[in-house]
């Protein structure tokens, strides 16, 4: 009989020639377990998904309770379903008042697609501005605003009228004008290797959008729900988006995304034509139940408390001659090495020694550190020791 690993390679579509092939038996808290019982500390969180940890009891119970009532009943936006209603209400309660209309979708990429359509429809403009090294998903529209030509070259032509500016560049804000429908930007760039903008830049970006009537779309798909130490990363900058993108961590491990705007903007999807965005499974009641439980858990268990101090511990411990820099904010950090070969070797050794760590799509010379928000000091010290030991083995140097 073929093993699960053999069947995975035989029947599951592959996205690279070198998958990790780490077989998973279960996951709990900050740990993942293999079928042989081997334990791994998870420093990736399913790529910023498991913010409350794997299988948080409150999230699991909310899923079970909802499954006992009903699952899918109709396409999004037709029936009144309590999980959607209550999750939207809770989201709106923690967001700035203008953001009062939530459209639930299946993923971050679909949130991007819906937001781009909404911005063009509301403004009547066609021009979209994104950033170099941006990542907003890989469907056709989202791929069009990805800031890395390598991943787009095989799929042309993509959306027209897209321009790219340098992230955190005041000079490039001049490209935003009265023809611009929207600027779509990650509040903190993720796949670029964790690039944190200045406070002054974000204020200037918001002002330029206001002056030109351009909608500001903030992509908080990775940063949202506490990853940076605040519930939303835009709170660090005292600005508000016109459209907010959420996904990944908002579902506690379940697939769900959302784009959020003020009612005046969102209402254009209702007419000329009606059904301006359609999704069958968006706002799935089980996923919304999980999302509500996730948000309530983060708030009621004070999960944001102490993130900055524990993040500082990572930076304090991760000192090694091979480490060029540890940058980031909250539990959204990058360990900058010199080249990809080091990153690949360290990542592989860490996995052998019980630690899951990865790299970035547009910055393969850095290691990603994005653990569940519940990671404790003891686990941080153990994780850092494994990383430093792997660096010693790979470089022949000692910290």
C-alpha positions as CSV (number, residue, x, y, z in Angstrom):
1,X,0.0,0.0,0.0
2,X,1.3,3.5,-0.9
3,X,2.0,5.8,2.0
4,X,0.3,9.2,2.4
5,X,3.5,10.9,1.3
6,X,3.6,8.8,-1.9
7,X,-0.1,9.5,-2.6
8,X,0.4,13.2,-2.0
9,X,3.0,13.3,-4.7
10,X,0.9,11.1,-7.0
11,X,-2.5,12.7,-6.7
12,X,-2.2,16.2,-5.2
13,X,-1.3,19.0,-7.6
14,X,2.2,20.3,-6.9
15,X,3.2,23.9,-6.7
16,X,7.0,23.4,-6.5
17,X,9.5,20.8,-7.2
18,X,10.6,20.5,-3.5
19,X,7.6,20.4,-1.2
20,X,8.3,20.1,2.6
21,X,6.6,16.7,2.7
22,X,6.1,17.0,6.5
23,X,3.2,14.8,7.3
24,X,0.8,16.2,10.0
25,X,-1.1,14.1,12.5
26,X,-2.5,16.9,14.7
27,X,-1.9,20.4,15.9
28,X,-2.6,22.1,19.3
29,X,-1.7,25.5,20.6
30,X,1.7,26.5,19.2
31,X,2.6,22.9,18.3
32,X,2.2,20.6,15.3
33,X,2.7,16.9,15.6
34,X,3.8,14.3,13.1
35,X,2.3,10.7,12.9
36,X,5.3,9.4,14.8
37,X,4.5,11.8,17.7
38,X,7.3,14.2,16.8
39,X,6.6,17.7,18.2
40,X,7.3,20.9,16.3
41,X,7.0,24.5,17.5
42,X,5.2,26.4,14.8
43,X,6.8,29.8,14.0
44,X,4.8,30.3,10.8
45,X,1.2,29.9,12.1
46,X,0.0,28.6,8.8
47,X,1.3,31.8,7.3
48,X,-0.3,34.2,9.8
49,X,-3.5,32.2,10.1
50,X,-3.4,30.5,13.6
51,X,-3.2,33.7,15.6
52,X,-5.1,32.2,18.6
53,X,-3.1,29.0,18.2
54,X,-4.1,25.7,16.6
55,X,-7.5,24.3,17.6
56,X,-8.3,26.9,20.3
57,X,-11.0,25.3,22.4
58,X,-13.4,28.3,22.0
59,X,-13.1,28.2,18.2
60,X,-13.5,24.4,18.1
61,X,-16.6,24.6,20.2
62,X,-18.1,27.4,18.1
63,X,-17.5,25.2,15.0
64,X,-19.2,22.2,16.6
65,X,-22.1,24.2,17.8
66,X,-22.7,25.7,14.3
67,X,-22.4,22.3,12.6
68,X,-25.2,21.1,14.8
69,X,-27.4,23.8,13.5
70,X,-26.7,24.2,9.8
71,X,-23.9,24.6,7.3
72,X,-24.2,26.0,3.8
73,X,-27.8,27.1,2.9
74,X,-27.5,29.6,0.0
75,X,-25.2,32.0,-1.7
76,X,-23.9,35.0,0.2
77,X,-26.2,37.9,0.8
78,X,-29.7,36.3,0.5
79,X,-30.6,34.7,3.8
80,X,-30.3,36.2,7.3
81,X,-27.7,33.9,9.0
82,X,-26.9,34.6,12.6
83,X,-23.1,33.7,12.4
84,X,-22.7,36.3,9.6
85,X,-24.7,38.9,11.3
86,X,-23.0,38.6,14.7
87,X,-19.5,38.4,13.3
88,X,-20.1,41.5,11.1
89,X,-21.5,43.3,14.1
90,X,-18.5,42.4,16.2
91,X,-16.1,43.5,13.5
92,X,-17.8,46.8,13.0
93,X,-17.7,47.4,16.8
94,X,-13.9,47.3,16.8
95,X,-13.3,49.3,13.6
96,X,-13.5,53.1,13.1
97,X,-17.1,54.2,12.6
98,X,-17.0,54.9,8.8
99,X,-16.2,51.2,8.2
100,X,-19.6,49.8,8.8
101,X,-20.3,47.4,5.9
102,X,-18.7,43.9,5.8
103,X,-18.7,41.7,2.7
104,X,-17.6,38.2,3.7
105,X,-15.7,36.1,1.1
106,X,-13.6,32.9,1.0
107,X,-10.0,34.2,1.1
108,X,-7.6,37.1,1.1
109,X,-7.3,36.9,-2.7
110,X,-11.1,37.2,-3.1
111,X,-11.1,40.1,-0.7
112,X,-8.6,41.8,-3.0
113,X,-10.7,41.0,-6.1
114,X,-13.9,42.4,-4.5
115,X,-12.1,45.5,-3.3
116,X,-10.6,46.3,-6.6
117,X,-14.0,46.0,-8.3
118,X,-15.6,48.1,-5.6
119,X,-13.0,50.9,-6.0
120,X,-13.4,51.1,-9.8
121,X,-17.2,50.9,-9.6
122,X,-17.5,53.6,-6.9
123,X,-15.0,56.1,-8.3
124,X,-15.7,55.5,-12.0
125,X,-11.9,55.4,-12.6
126,X,-9.7,52.7,-14.0
127,X,-6.2,53.4,-12.7
128,X,-4.9,51.3,-9.8
129,X,-1.7,51.9,-7.9
130,X,0.1,49.1,-6.1
131,X,3.6,48.7,-4.7
132,X,6.8,47.0,-5.9
133,X,7.2,43.7,-4.0
134,X,3.5,43.7,-3.0
135,X,1.6,40.5,-2.4
136,X,-2.2,40.6,-2.4
137,X,-3.1,37.0,-3.6
138,X,-2.5,35.1,-6.9
139,X,-5.9,35.1,-8.7
140,X,-5.9,37.1,-11.9
141,X,-6.9,40.5,-10.4
142,X,-4.8,40.0,-7.3
143,X,-1.9,38.8,-9.4
144,X,-2.2,42.0,-11.5
145,X,-1.3,44.1,-8.4
146,X,1.5,41.8,-7.3
147,X,4.7,43.7,-7.4
148,X,7.0,41.0,-8.7
149,X,7.2,40.3,-12.4
150,X,8.7,36.8,-12.0
151,X,5.4,35.4,-10.7
152,X,3.3,37.2,-13.4
153,X,5.3,36.6,-16.6
154,X,3.6,33.3,-17.4
155,X,0.0,34.7,-17.1
156,X,-0.1,37.8,-19.2
157,X,-2.1,39.8,-20.2
158,X,-3.4,40.7,-16.7
159,X,-5.5,43.8,-15.7
160,X,-4.6,47.0,-17.5
161,X,-3.9,50.4,-16.0
162,X,-1.9,49.2,-13.1
163,X,1.0,51.4,-11.9
164,X,3.6,50.5,-9.2
165,X,5.3,52.8,-6.8
166,X,8.0,52.2,-4.2
167,X,6.8,51.3,-0.7
168,X,7.5,54.1,1.8
169,X,8.7,56.5,-0.9
170,X,7.3,60.1,-0.5
171,X,8.4,61.0,-4.0
172,X,6.3,58.3,-5.6
173,X,3.1,59.6,-4.0
174,X,3.1,62.1,-6.9
175,X,1.8,59.3,-9.1
176,X,-1.5,59.3,-7.3
177,X,-3.8,61.7,-9.1
178,X,-7.4,62.4,-10.1
179,X,-7.4,59.4,-12.4
180,X,-6.5,57.0,-9.7
181,X,-9.4,54.7,-8.5
182,X,-7.4,53.3,-5.6
183,X,-4.1,52.7,-4.0
184,X,-3.9,49.1,-2.7
185,X,-1.1,48.7,-0.1
186,X,-0.2,46.4,2.7
187,X,-0.1,48.4,5.9
188,X,3.2,46.5,6.6
189,X,4.6,44.6,3.6
190,X,4.7,40.9,4.3
191,X,6.1,38.9,1.4
192,X,8.7,41.6,0.8
193,X,10.3,40.4,4.0
194,X,8.5,42.5,6.6
195,X,8.9,46.2,5.6
196,X,7.5,48.6,8.1
197,X,6.6,52.1,6.8
198,X,7.2,55.3,8.7
199,X,4.4,57.1,10.4
200,X,5.0,60.2,8.3
201,X,4.7,58.2,5.1
202,X,1.4,56.6,6.0
203,X,0.0,60.0,7.0
204,X,1.2,61.5,3.7
205,X,-0.3,58.6,1.7
206,X,-3.7,59.1,3.4
207,X,-3.6,62.9,2.7
208,X,-2.7,62.3,-1.0
209,X,-5.6,60.0,-1.4
210,X,-7.9,62.5,0.2
211,X,-6.7,65.3,-2.0
212,X,-7.3,63.3,-5.2
213,X,-10.5,61.5,-4.3
214,X,-8.6,58.2,-4.4
215,X,-9.8,55.2,-2.3
216,X,-7.1,53.9,0.1
217,X,-7.3,50.0,0.3
218,X,-5.3,48.7,3.3
219,X,-4.4,45.1,3.0
220,X,-4.4,43.7,6.5
221,X,-4.7,40.1,5.4
222,X,-1.5,39.2,7.3
223,X,-1.3,42.0,9.8
224,X,-4.9,41.9,11.1
225,X,-6.3,40.4,14.3
226,X,-3.3,41.2,16.5
227,X,-0.2,40.1,14.6
228,X,1.5,43.5,15.0
229,X,0.5,43.9,18.7
230,X,-2.5,45.9,17.8
231,X,-5.8,44.5,16.5
232,X,-5.2,46.2,13.2
233,X,-1.8,47.5,12.0
234,X,-3.3,50.9,10.8
235,X,-3.8,51.7,14.4
236,X,-0.1,52.2,14.7
237,X,-0.4,55.1,12.2
238,X,-3.5,57.0,13.3
239,X,-5.1,56.6,9.9
240,X,-8.2,54.9,8.5
241,X,-8.6,53.0,5.2
242,X,-11.5,53.5,2.8
243,X,-11.5,49.8,2.2
244,X,-10.0,47.2,4.6
245,X,-9.0,43.7,3.5
246,X,-9.0,40.9,6.1
247,X,-8.5,37.1,5.9
248,X,-5.9,34.5,7.3
249,X,-6.0,35.0,11.1
250,X,-9.7,36.1,11.3
251,X,-11.1,32.6,11.0
252,X,-9.1,30.8,13.8
253,X,-8.0,28.2,11.2
254,X,-11.1,28.3,9.0
255,X,-11.1,29.7,5.5
256,X,-12.7,33.2,5.4
257,X,-11.9,36.7,4.2
258,X,-13.6,40.0,4.1
259,X,-13.5,43.4,2.5
260,X,-15.0,46.2,4.6
261,X,-16.0,49.8,3.6
262,X,-18.5,52.4,4.6
263,X,-22.1,51.7,3.5
264,X,-22.1,54.5,0.9
265,X,-19.2,52.9,-0.9
266,X,-20.3,49.3,-0.6
267,X,-23.9,50.1,-1.8
268,X,-22.7,50.5,-5.4
269,X,-22.5,46.7,-5.7
270,X,-26.3,46.6,-5.5
271,X,-27.1,48.2,-8.8
272,X,-26.0,48.9,-12.4
273,X,-25.5,45.9,-12.4
274,X,-27.1,44.2,-9.4
275,X,-25.0,41.4,-7.8
276,X,-21.8,43.4,-8.3
277,X,-19.9,40.7,-6.5
278,X,-21.2,37.1,-6.1
279,X,-19.8,34.3,-4.0
280,X,-21.4,31.0,-3.1
281,X,-19.4,30.0,0.0
282,X,-18.3,33.5,1.2
283,X,-19.5,34.0,4.7
284,X,-19.9,30.3,5.3
285,X,-21.8,30.0,8.6
286,X,-19.3,27.6,10.2
287,X,-16.4,29.9,9.2
288,X,-18.2,33.0,10.5
289,X,-18.9,31.2,13.8
290,X,-15.2,30.4,14.1
291,X,-14.4,34.0,13.2
292,X,-16.6,35.5,15.9
293,X,-15.1,33.1,18.5
294,X,-11.6,34.1,17.3
295,X,-12.2,37.8,17.7
296,X,-14.0,37.4,21.1
297,X,-11.1,35.1,22.3
298,X,-8.4,37.7,21.3
299,X,-10.3,40.5,23.1
300,X,-11.5,38.6,26.2
301,X,-8.3,36.7,26.8
302,X,-6.2,39.8,26.3
303,X,-4.0,38.1,23.7
304,X,-2.4,41.4,22.6
305,X,-1.0,41.9,26.0
306,X,2.8,41.4,26.2
307,X,3.3,40.9,22.4
308,X,5.8,43.7,22.2
309,X,7.8,42.4,25.1
310,X,7.9,38.8,23.8
311,X,8.8,40.1,20.3
312,X,11.7,42.0,21.9
313,X,12.8,38.7,23.4
314,X,13.1,37.2,20.0
315,X,15.2,40.1,18.8
316,X,17.4,39.9,22.0
317,X,18.1,36.2,21.6
318,X,18.5,36.1,17.8
319,X,22.1,37.3,17.7
320,X,24.6,35.5,15.5
321,X,27.4,36.5,13.1
322,X,25.3,35.2,10.2
323,X,22.2,37.4,11.1
324,X,22.3,40.7,9.3
325,X,19.2,42.1,10.9
326,X,16.0,41.1,12.8
327,X,13.3,43.5,11.7
328,X,9.5,43.8,12.1
329,X,6.8,44.7,14.5
330,X,5.0,42.5,17.0
331,X,4.9,38.9,15.9
332,X,5.6,39.8,12.3
333,X,9.4,39.6,11.9
334,X,12.1,38.7,9.5
335,X,15.5,37.2,10.3
336,X,17.8,38.6,7.5
337,X,20.6,36.3,6.4
338,X,22.9,36.8,3.4
339,X,21.5,34.4,0.8
340,X,18.8,31.8,0.1
341,X,21.0,28.8,0.5
342,X,21.5,29.7,4.1
343,X,17.8,30.2,4.6
344,X,17.0,26.9,3.0
345,X,19.6,25.0,5.0
346,X,18.6,26.6,8.3
347,X,14.9,25.9,7.6
348,X,15.6,22.3,6.9
349,X,17.7,21.8,10.0
350,X,15.1,23.6,12.2
351,X,12.4,21.1,10.9
352,X,14.6,18.2,11.8
353,X,15.1,19.6,15.3
354,X,11.4,20.4,15.9
355,X,10.8,23.9,14.7
356,X,8.7,25.1,11.7
357,X,10.2,28.2,10.0
358,X,9.9,29.5,6.5
359,X,10.9,32.4,4.2
360,X,9.2,35.0,2.0
361,X,7.9,35.0,-1.5
362,X,9.8,38.2,-2.5
363,X,12.6,38.0,0.0
364,X,14.1,34.5,0.0
365,X,17.2,35.6,2.0
366,X,15.2,36.1,5.2
367,X,13.4,33.7,7.6
368,X,9.8,34.3,8.6
369,X,8.9,34.6,12.3
370,X,5.1,34.8,12.8
371,X,4.2,32.5,15.7
372,X,0.7,32.2,17.3
373,X,0.0,35.1,19.6
374,X,-0.1,32.7,22.5
375,X,3.5,31.7,22.3
376,X,5.2,31.8,25.7
377,X,8.7,32.9,26.8
378,X,9.8,29.3,27.3
379,X,8.8,28.4,23.8
380,X,10.5,31.5,22.4
381,X,13.8,30.6,24.1
382,X,13.6,27.0,22.8
383,X,12.8,28.2,19.2
384,X,15.7,30.7,19.2
385,X,18.1,28.1,20.5
386,X,17.1,25.8,17.6
387,X,17.6,28.6,15.1
388,X,21.0,29.6,16.5
389,X,22.1,25.9,16.5
390,X,21.1,25.5,12.9
391,X,23.0,28.7,12.0
392,X,26.1,27.3,13.7
393,X,25.8,24.1,11.7
394,X,25.2,25.8,8.4
395,X,27.8,28.5,8.6
396,X,30.5,26.8,10.8
397,X,30.4,29.9,12.9
398,X,29.1,30.5,16.4
399,X,27.0,33.3,17.5
